[in-house]
Amino acid sequence: MPVQHGIVGPVPNGRQPEDYDRQRRRVLWSMPSGLYVLGSRSGDHRNLMTCNWISQVASSPKLVATAVDREAVTAGLIAEGGSFSVSILAREDKAVARRFVKPVEQVAVGDDGAATAMQGIEVLELADGVPVVAASVGWLACALRHTLELGSHTLFVGEVTDVGGRASGPDDHPQVLRMEDTRMNYGGGPSPGARIEPAPADRRVGLPGGFWHCPGPAWGHGFGTLRGRVSDRCAWLRRVLDGGRCGARAPRPRASPRRRPAWRSP
């Protein structure tokens, strides 16, 4: 990934760049959004990715757009496969969203060759073979219609070709997962090489206040930043994803505990 130093402009005249960049990120993070699982496939390569940059953008035709980091696995699969899916999760399915913050490594397939589970989560394959989360409140199948390069991200616009899911009745209005239901924030991440802002003290429990930036394809989707120090300690990242308690910074190695002297009577 090309390294960019400094702060992404423009910066208004008279504003201190670092202070402005910090406020800009906070304002962007405050924009409400859902938290979805974006499905893609090219050939035998399938993937599911946690994503919040998804929205309907037209009513006739029915178009849905998603912006994906241009170096993410998902971006390549959508461009090659020509379609994508959107799984809408129930509010209590935060653990499902955590399963797909990195590219899928575990895929179980049935006798017919269709995927039945990914990362241990049951999935369904749509008509074009793109996976969706089986327990999703609702899902969308989208055929790629437009692609627009936007610098760090690629905008994919798809036409809705099929829908389904658990919420099918007119009176069925389940609570769906939203970004604010988690301790995550995503604004595309700061420029690589820029200072990363620590999480506020009141948000240093559970998941950190954000995703981390994945610097290469071996690490992940390349679609987020950790508000705190970026760590390459895999064991610590696993504890974060499993919902373990942690601070905004990676734990420092602890020194060997001192042995207390044997108790002696005075």
C-alpha positions in Angstrom: 0.0 0.0 0.0 1.5 3.4 -0.9 2.4 5.4 2.2 1.0 8.9 2.4 2.5 11.2 4.9 0.7 14.1 6.5 -3.0 15.0 6.6 -5.4 14.7 3.7 -6.6 18.1 2.5 -8.1 20.4 2.0 -7.5 22.2 5.3 -9.4 25.6 5.7 -7.2 28.7 6.0 -6.5 29.6 9.6 -7.1 26.1 10.9 -4.4 24.0 12.7 -4.1 20.9 10.5 -3.9 18.3 13.3 -6.8 19.8 15.3 -8.9 20.1 12.1 -8.2 16.6 11.1 -9.2 15.3 14.5 -12.4 17.2 14.5 -13.2 16.1 10.9 -12.8 12.5 11.8 -15.1 12.9 14.8 -17.8 14.6 12.7 -17.6 11.9 10.0 -17.7 9.1 12.6 -20.9 10.7 14.1 -22.8 10.2 10.9 -25.3 7.3 11.7 -25.1 4.1 9.6 -26.0 0.5 9.7 -23.5 -2.4 10.1 -23.8 -5.0 7.4 -22.1 -8.0 5.9 -21.1 -7.6 2.3 -20.8 -10.7 0.2 -18.7 -11.3 -2.9 -17.5 -14.0 -5.2 -15.3 -14.6 -8.2 -14.9 -18.2 -9.4 -14.4 -20.4 -6.4 -13.2 -17.5 -4.2 -16.0 -16.4 -1.8 -15.8 -13.7 0.9 -17.9 -11.9 3.5 -16.9 -8.5 4.9 -18.2 -6.4 7.7 -19.1 -3.0 6.2 -21.0 0.1 7.1 -20.7 2.2 3.9 -23.8 0.8 2.2 -26.9 2.8 1.1 -29.8 2.8 -1.4 -29.0 5.5 -3.9 -31.9 5.3 -6.4 -35.6 4.2 -6.4 -36.0 3.6 -10.2 -34.1 1.4 -10.8 -33.5 0.1 -7.3 -29.8 0.8 -6.8 -27.7 0.2 -3.8 -24.1 1.5 -3.5 -21.2 0.5 -1.3 -17.7 2.0 -1.0 -14.9 -0.5 -0.4 -11.2 0.1 0.2 -9.7 -0.4 -3.2 -7.0 -2.8 -1.9 -9.5 -5.0 0.0 -10.2 -8.6 -1.0 -13.8 -7.7 -1.5 -13.1 -4.9 -4.0 -11.3 -7.3 -6.3 -14.0 -10.0 -6.0 -16.9 -7.6 -6.8 -15.0 -6.1 -9.8 -14.2 -9.6 -11.2 -17.5 -11.3 -10.2 -19.9 -8.5 -11.3 -22.2 -8.8 -8.3 -22.5 -8.5 -4.5 -24.8 -9.2 -1.6 -25.8 -7.3 1.5 -26.8 -9.2 4.7 -28.7 -7.1 7.2 -28.1 -8.3 10.7 -30.3 -8.3 13.8 -29.3 -6.0 16.6 -28.2 -8.9 18.8 -25.8 -10.3 16.1 -22.8 -8.1 16.9 -20.7 -11.3 17.3 -21.5 -12.2 13.6 -20.2 -8.8 12.4 -17.0 -9.4 14.3 -16.4 -12.7 12.4 -15.9 -10.9 9.1 -13.6 -8.1 9.9 -10.8 -10.1 8.1 -11.0 -12.1 4.9 -12.7 -15.4 5.2 -10.3 -18.4 5.7 -12.8 -21.1 6.7 -15.4 -22.2 4.2 -17.5 -25.4 4.6 -19.1 -26.7 1.4 -21.9 -29.3 0.9 -22.0 -32.2 -1.5 -23.2 -29.9 -4.3 -20.2 -27.6 -3.9 -22.2 -24.7 -2.4 -20.9 -23.0 0.7 -22.8 -23.9 3.9 -20.7 -22.0 6.5 -18.0 -19.3 6.5 -15.9 -18.6 9.6 -18.3 -20.9 11.4 -21.4 -18.9 10.5 -24.1 -20.6 8.4 -24.5 -19.1 5.0 -26.7 -19.5 1.9 -25.6 -19.1 -1.7 -27.7 -17.0 -4.0 -28.4 -17.7 -7.7 -25.1 -16.3 -8.8 -23.2 -18.1 -6.0 -22.6 -15.0 -3.8 -23.0 -15.9 -0.1 -25.3 -14.3 2.4 -25.6 -14.8 6.2 -28.4 -17.4 6.6 -29.7 -15.9 9.8 -29.8 -12.3 8.5 -32.9 -10.2 9.0 -32.9 -9.5 5.3 -30.6 -9.8 2.4 -30.1 -8.1 -1.0 -28.7 -9.6 -4.2 -27.2 -6.9 -6.5 -25.9 -7.0 -10.0 -23.0 -4.6 -10.6 -24.1 -1.7 -12.8 -21.6 1.1 -12.1 -18.0 1.4 -10.7 -16.4 4.7 -9.7 -12.8 5.1 -8.4 -12.8 7.5 -5.4 -9.2 7.6 -4.4 -8.8 5.3 -1.3 -12.1 3.5 -2.0 -14.1 2.2 -5.0 -17.8 2.9 -5.3 -19.8 -0.1 -6.5 -23.4 0.5 -7.5 -25.6 -2.5 -7.9 -29.2 -3.1 -9.1 -31.3 -5.1 -6.7 -32.2 -8.4 -8.4 -33.5 -10.4 -5.5 -34.3 -10.1 -1.7 -35.1 -12.4 1.1 -34.5 -13.0 4.8 -36.3 -13.6 8.1 -38.2 -10.3 8.0 -40.9 -11.1 5.4 -44.3 -10.2 7.1 -45.9 -6.7 7.0 -45.8 -6.5 10.8 -42.3 -8.0 11.1 -40.0 -5.1 12.1 -37.0 -6.5 13.9 -34.3 -4.3 15.4 -31.3 -4.2 13.0 -27.7 -3.8 13.9 -26.3 -0.2 13.6 -22.9 1.2 14.0 -23.8 2.9 17.3 -24.7 -0.4 18.8 -21.0 -1.3 18.9 -17.9 0.4 20.1 -16.7 0.8 16.5 -16.2 3.8 14.3 -15.2 3.9 10.7 -14.4 6.9 8.6 -12.1 5.3 6.1 -9.2 5.7 8.4 -6.5 8.4 8.5 -3.8 8.6 5.9 -1.2 5.8 6.2 1.7 7.3 8.2 -0.6 9.9 10.0 -0.9 9.8 13.8 -3.8 7.7 15.1 -6.0 9.2 17.7 -6.4 7.3 21.0 -9.9 6.3 22.0 -11.6 8.4 24.7 -11.2 6.9 28.2 -14.9 6.1 28.5 -14.8 3.8 25.4 -11.8 1.6 26.5 -13.9 -1.4 27.4 -14.9 -4.2 25.1 -14.1 -3.6 21.5 -11.9 -0.6 20.9 -13.5 2.4 19.4 -12.8 1.4 15.8 -11.3 -1.0 13.4 -7.6 -1.2 12.6 -5.9 -0.4 9.3 -4.9 -3.6 7.5 -1.6 -2.7 5.8 -1.6 -5.6 3.3 -3.6 -8.4 1.8 -2.2 -11.0 4.2 -3.8 -9.1 7.1 -7.3 -8.3 6.1 -9.8 -6.4 4.1 -7.8 -3.1 4.4 -10.9 -1.3 5.5 -10.5 0.2 8.9 -8.4 1.8 11.6 -8.0 1.1 15.3 -8.4 4.3 17.3 -5.2 3.7 19.3 -1.8 2.1 18.7 -1.8 -0.3 15.7 -0.4 -3.6 16.9 0.8 -6.6 14.9 0.4 -9.0 17.9 -2.0 -11.6 16.5 -3.0 -12.9 19.9 -4.0 -9.5 21.2 -6.1 -8.9 18.0 -7.9 -12.2 18.5 -8.8 -11.2 22.1 -10.2 -8.0 20.7 -12.3 -9.7 18.1 -13.6 -12.2 20.7 -14.9 -9.3 22.8 -12.2 -9.5 25.3 -11.6 -6.5 27.6 -8.8 -4.3 26.4 -7.7 -0.7 26.2 -7.2 1.5 23.2 -3.5 0.6 23.2 -2.0 -2.8 22.8 -0.8 -4.2 26.1 2.9 -3.9 26.8 4.9 -7.1 27.8 4.8 -7.5 31.5 8.0 -8.0 33.4 8.4 -11.1 35.5 6.6 -10.6 38.8 8.9 -10.1 41.8 9.0 -12.8 44.3 7.9 -11.7 47.8 10.4 -12.6 50.5 9.3 -15.3 52.9 7.4 -14.0 55.8 9.4 -13.7 59.0 8.1 -12.9 62.4 9.2 -9.5 63.7 
